[in-house]
Structure formats: C-alpha cells, structure tokens
Amino acid sequence: MNPRRVPWLALALLRRFGGRYSESLEGDMHEELAAGRSTFWCWQQVARTMMVYASTSVRQRLVSFAAAALFFAAALWSIAPATAPVMDWARGFESLRLLVQLGWLAGVPFLLGGLAGSARRHRVGAILLGAGLAYMTPITTPFDSAVCDLCVGPGSAVIPGAVRWLTPFGSALLAGLGAWIATRISRTHQESLA
C-alpha cells in the first residue's frame, strides 16, 4: 500500500503561513495521514492555519496603525505651535528662508517617522497610514500655513484646497520614508550584533 503524502501546495502554504509552528504542523500532518486521515483533513488544517495567520496579522497592523496615529497626533500637537515662530524667524534670514522652511516642513515628518520606525513592533505601512491620518487633523493647520508661505508667499490669508490635501500626503510619505530608513538601520545594526 502506498502511503498518502501531504499535497505539495498544502505544504507550501503551511510553510509560508505557519510561522514558527510550521515544522511541527507539517510533522503532525505526515503522522495523521499515515494514521489514515484524508487529504481533505490536511487542507482543513492548512486553511485553519492561514486564518489564524491572517487574523493575527490584521490585529498587529491595526494596533500598529492606532499606535502610530496616536503618536503622530500627540507629537504634532506639541510641535505644531512652534511652526509659526520658526517661520517668522526664517523670514529674518532672506537668503536661508527657503532652506529653513523646507527643512522644518520636511524634517519634522521625516524625523517623527524615523522615531516611530525605530520602535521594533511598528510596521512602515501602519506608520505611513497613521501619519497620514494625523496630518489630516486640524492640529496641522500651522504646517498648512507654512506650506502656503512657500507656495503663495508670506502672509497669505487663504490656504488653497490643494495645499490642504497635498501637505498630509507629502508629510505622510516623508514619515514613511523616515520609518523605512529607521527600520533598515535597526535591522542592519541587529544583524551586525548577531
């Protein structure tokens, strides 16, 4: 009698989605098939494993997203009031005004993203979405005004709608870039220690 084997696709899916338990699950499936279980039973186990993996992954990303959104909201709430004084200070140095303004507007989300990305459990995608959500709140109005200073000129009274949408988008991308760089640096550092 030819013993039944675990289907190769089931093994591939199990190895991909089984995490640290994939080897023991694979061994259990081989034993159970040898004991008389059907291949349908194998597929049930693989489906169950994939559902656990998916639910855990979604839950981790939601937690990371919520933590990133709260982090960015709190950080922006404390940093945004300093934007107007920095922009006023930059106007005093006409030759450096543009450089200071761009440095502030690009540096703040980039550094905040790097800080969030240095936390080991946060994922870059969740940080990017959390930053995007935080930058869409009224907290960031000073940043919108500073972007208007760059686009329209100092002292503009009305913030164009495009600025209101492009500022959060650009800031979220810069935060995501900062988080990505921080995770790469952290990973390289950990690999060099190992």
Contacts in CASP RR format, 6 or more apart in sequence:
PFRMAT RR
TARGET T0000
AUTHOR 0000-0000-0000
METHOD contacts of the structure
MODEL  1
MNPRRVPWLALALLRRFGGRYSESLEGDMHEELAAGRSTFWCWQQVARTM
MVYASTSVRQRLVSFAAAALFFAAALWSIAPATAPVMDWARGFESLRLLV
QLGWLAGVPFLLGGLAGSARRHRVGAILLGAGLAYMTPITTPFDSAVCDL
CVGPGSAVIPGAVRWLTPFGSALLAGLGAWIATRISRTHQESLA
3 33 0 8 1.000
3 34 0 8 1.000
4 33 0 8 1.000
4 34 0 8 1.000
4 36 0 8 1.000
4 39 0 8 1.000
5 33 0 8 1.000
6 26 0 8 1.000
6 29 0 8 1.000
6 30 0 8 1.000
6 33 0 8 1.000
6 39 0 8 1.000
6 42 0 8 1.000
7 39 0 8 1.000
7 42 0 8 1.000
7 43 0 8 1.000
10 29 0 8 1.000
10 39 0 8 1.000
10 42 0 8 1.000
10 43 0 8 1.000
10 46 0 8 1.000
11 26 0 8 1.000
13 46 0 8 1.000
13 49 0 8 1.000
13 50 0 8 1.000
14 22 0 8 1.000
14 25 0 8 1.000
14 26 0 8 1.000
14 29 0 8 1.000
14 45 0 8 1.000
14 46 0 8 1.000
14 49 0 8 1.000
15 22 0 8 1.000
15 26 0 8 1.000
17 46 0 8 1.000
17 49 0 8 1.000
17 50 0 8 1.000
17 53 0 8 1.000
17 54 0 8 1.000
18 25 0 8 1.000
18 49 0 8 1.000
18 53 0 8 1.000
19 53 0 8 1.000
21 49 0 8 1.000
25 45 0 8 1.000
25 49 0 8 1.000
28 45 0 8 1.000
29 42 0 8 1.000
29 45 0 8 1.000
32 41 0 8 1.000
32 42 0 8 1.000
33 39 0 8 1.000
33 42 0 8 1.000
60 121 0 8 1.000
60 123 0 8 1.000
61 123 0 8 1.000
61 125 0 8 1.000
61 126 0 8 1.000
64 121 0 8 1.000
64 122 0 8 1.000
64 123 0 8 1.000
64 126 0 8 1.000
64 127 0 8 1.000
65 126 0 8 1.000
65 129 0 8 1.000
65 130 0 8 1.000
67 122 0 8 1.000
67 126 0 8 1.000
68 116 0 8 1.000
68 122 0 8 1.000
68 126 0 8 1.000
68 127 0 8 1.000
68 129 0 8 1.000
68 130 0 8 1.000
68 131 0 8 1.000
68 134 0 8 1.000
69 129 0 8 1.000
69 130 0 8 1.000
69 131 0 8 1.000
69 133 0 8 1.000
69 134 0 8 1.000
71 112 0 8 1.000
71 116 0 8 1.000
72 112 0 8 1.000
72 116 0 8 1.000
72 130 0 8 1.000
72 131 0 8 1.000
72 132 0 8 1.000
72 133 0 8 1.000
72 134 0 8 1.000
72 135 0 8 1.000
72 175 0 8 1.000
73 134 0 8 1.000
73 137 0 8 1.000
73 139 0 8 1.000
75 112 0 8 1.000
75 115 0 8 1.000
76 112 0 8 1.000
76 134 0 8 1.000
76 135 0 8 1.000
76 137 0 8 1.000
76 139 0 8 1.000
76 140 0 8 1.000
76 143 0 8 1.000
77 139 0 8 1.000
79 108 0 8 1.000
79 112 0 8 1.000
80 139 0 8 1.000
80 140 0 8 1.000
80 141 0 8 1.000
80 142 0 8 1.000
80 143 0 8 1.000
81 142 0 8 1.000
83 104 0 8 1.000
83 142 0 8 1.000
83 143 0 8 1.000
83 145 0 8 1.000
83 146 0 8 1.000
84 142 0 8 1.000
84 145 0 8 1.000
84 146 0 8 1.000
86 100 0 8 1.000
86 104 0 8 1.000
87 101 0 8 1.000
87 104 0 8 1.000
87 145 0 8 1.000
87 146 0 8 1.000
87 149 0 8 1.000
87 154 0 8 1.000
89 100 0 8 1.000
90 96 0 8 1.000
90 97 0 8 1.000
90 100 0 8 1.000
90 101 0 8 1.000
90 104 0 8 1.000
91 97 0 8 1.000
91 154 0 8 1.000
93 100 0 8 1.000
98 150 0 8 1.000
101 146 0 8 1.000
101 149 0 8 1.000
101 150 0 8 1.000
102 150 0 8 1.000
104 146 0 8 1.000
105 143 0 8 1.000
105 146 0 8 1.000
105 147 0 8 1.000
105 150 0 8 1.000
105 171 0 8 1.000
106 174 0 8 1.000
107 174 0 8 1.000
108 143 0 8 1.000
108 171 0 8 1.000
109 131 0 8 1.000
109 135 0 8 1.000
109 170 0 8 1.000
109 171 0 8 1.000
109 172 0 8 1.000
109 174 0 8 1.000
109 175 0 8 1.000
110 174 0 8 1.000
110 175 0 8 1.000
110 177 0 8 1.000
110 178 0 8 1.000
111 178 0 8 1.000
112 131 0 8 1.000
112 175 0 8 1.000
113 127 0 8 1.000
113 131 0 8 1.000
113 174 0 8 1.000
113 175 0 8 1.000
113 176 0 8 1.000
113 177 0 8 1.000
113 178 0 8 1.000
113 179 0 8 1.000
113 182 0 8 1.000
114 175 0 8 1.000
114 178 0 8 1.000
114 179 0 8 1.000
114 181 0 8 1.000
114 182 0 8 1.000
115 182 0 8 1.000
116 122 0 8 1.000
116 127 0 8 1.000
116 131 0 8 1.000
116 175 0 8 1.000
116 179 0 8 1.000
116 182 0 8 1.000
117 124 0 8 1.000
117 127 0 8 1.000
117 178 0 8 1.000
117 179 0 8 1.000
117 180 0 8 1.000
117 182 0 8 1.000
117 183 0 8 1.000
117 186 0 8 1.000
118 182 0 8 1.000
118 183 0 8 1.000
118 186 0 8 1.000
120 186 0 8 1.000
122 179 0 8 1.000
124 176 0 8 1.000
124 179 0 8 1.000
124 180 0 8 1.000
124 183 0 8 1.000
125 176 0 8 1.000
125 179 0 8 1.000
127 175 0 8 1.000
127 176 0 8 1.000
127 179 0 8 1.000
128 172 0 8 1.000
128 173 0 8 1.000
128 175 0 8 1.000
128 176 0 8 1.000
128 179 0 8 1.000
129 172 0 8 1.000
130 172 0 8 1.000
131 171 0 8 1.000
131 172 0 8 1.000
131 175 0 8 1.000
131 176 0 8 1.000
132 168 0 8 1.000
132 169 0 8 1.000
132 171 0 8 1.000
132 172 0 8 1.000
132 175 0 8 1.000
134 140 0 8 1.000
135 143 0 8 1.000
135 167 0 8 1.000
135 168 0 8 1.000
135 171 0 8 1.000
135 172 0 8 1.000
136 168 0 8 1.000
140 167 0 8 1.000
140 168 0 8 1.000
140 171 0 8 1.000
141 159 0 8 1.000
143 167 0 8 1.000
143 171 0 8 1.000
144 159 0 8 1.000
144 163 0 8 1.000
144 164 0 8 1.000
144 167 0 8 1.000
145 159 0 8 1.000
147 163 0 8 1.000
147 166 0 8 1.000
147 167 0 8 1.000
148 155 0 8 1.000
148 156 0 8 1.000
148 159 0 8 1.000
148 160 0 8 1.000
148 163 0 8 1.000
149 155 0 8 1.000
149 156 0 8 1.000
151 160 0 8 1.000
151 163 0 8 1.000
152 160 0 8 1.000
END
